[in-house]
Amino acid sequence: MKNSTLYIDGHKATVRYDPIIGMMRGVFLNTKGEARFMASDCKELKIAARDALEGYRHDCKRAGIEPFRRKNLLPLVPTLQKLKSLLH
């Protein structure tokens, strides 16, 4: 089964149905730690995801660490240079 994507407060999570337990499991991406959640239906999934994200942010704040990885824009440089040359 393929993964689905869920966004909570602009943060991306992948979600996959686990047929063994009959529930959907999700994990937030670009985190420095783990922010996982699970639920049996879509409504509960969004609630569980929001709770997991909130708890993760709280734990990171308490530990004094930045919760998310910074996005690396370096791979975009060649694309931006090509775009700039086309526009000028």
C-alpha positions as CSV (number, residue, x, y, z in Angstrom):
1,M,0.0,0.0,0.0
2,K,1.3,3.5,-0.8
3,N,1.9,6.2,1.6
4,S,-0.3,9.3,1.9
5,T,0.6,12.7,3.0
6,L,-0.9,14.8,5.8
7,Y,0.0,18.4,6.7
8,I,-0.5,19.7,10.2
9,D,0.5,23.4,10.8
10,G,2.6,23.2,7.6
11,H,4.5,20.2,8.8
12,K,4.5,17.1,6.5
13,A,3.8,13.6,7.7
14,T,3.5,10.4,5.8
15,V,0.7,8.0,6.7
16,R,0.3,4.4,5.9
17,Y,-2.4,1.9,6.7
18,D,-1.2,-1.1,8.7
19,P,-3.4,-4.1,7.9
20,I,-2.0,-6.1,10.8
21,I,-3.4,-3.8,13.4
22,G,-6.2,-2.3,11.3
23,M,-5.0,1.3,11.9
24,M,-3.3,4.1,10.1
25,R,0.2,5.0,11.3
26,G,1.9,8.3,10.6
27,V,5.3,10.0,11.2
28,F,6.3,13.6,10.8
29,L,9.2,14.3,8.4
30,N,12.2,16.6,8.8
31,T,12.2,16.2,12.6
32,K,15.3,15.8,14.6
33,G,13.5,13.3,16.8
34,E,10.4,11.2,16.5
35,A,6.9,12.4,16.2
36,R,4.6,9.4,15.4
37,F,0.9,8.8,15.7
38,M,-1.8,6.3,14.9
39,A,-5.6,6.1,14.6
40,S,-8.4,4.0,13.3
41,D,-10.1,6.6,11.1
42,C,-9.4,9.9,9.3
43,K,-11.0,12.2,11.9
44,E,-9.0,10.6,14.8
45,L,-5.9,10.6,12.6
46,K,-5.9,14.4,12.4
47,I,-6.4,14.7,16.1
48,A,-3.7,12.2,16.9
49,A,-1.3,13.9,14.4
50,R,-1.9,17.3,16.0
51,D,-1.4,15.9,19.5
52,A,1.8,14.2,18.5
53,L,3.2,17.4,16.9
54,E,2.2,19.4,19.9
55,G,3.8,16.9,22.3
56,Y,6.9,16.7,20.2
57,R,7.3,20.5,20.1
58,H,6.8,20.7,23.9
59,D,9.4,18.0,24.5
60,C,11.9,19.8,22.3
61,K,11.3,23.1,23.9
62,R,11.8,21.6,27.4
63,A,15.0,19.9,26.2
64,G,16.2,23.1,24.6
65,I,16.6,21.7,21.1
66,E,15.4,22.8,17.7
67,P,12.6,20.4,16.7
68,F,12.9,20.5,12.9
69,R,15.7,20.3,10.5
70,R,16.5,23.3,8.4
71,K,15.7,23.1,4.7
72,N,18.8,22.9,2.6
73,L,18.4,25.2,-0.4
74,L,21.7,24.4,-1.9
75,P,20.3,21.8,-4.4
76,L,18.1,24.6,-5.8
77,V,21.1,26.8,-6.8
78,P,21.6,25.3,-10.3
79,T,17.9,25.5,-11.1
80,L,17.7,29.1,-9.9
81,Q,20.8,30.0,-12.0
82,K,19.1,28.5,-15.1
83,L,15.9,30.4,-14.4
84,K,17.9,33.6,-13.9
85,S,19.7,33.1,-17.3
86,L,16.3,32.5,-19.1
87,L,14.8,35.7,-17.6
88,H,17.7,38.0,-18.5
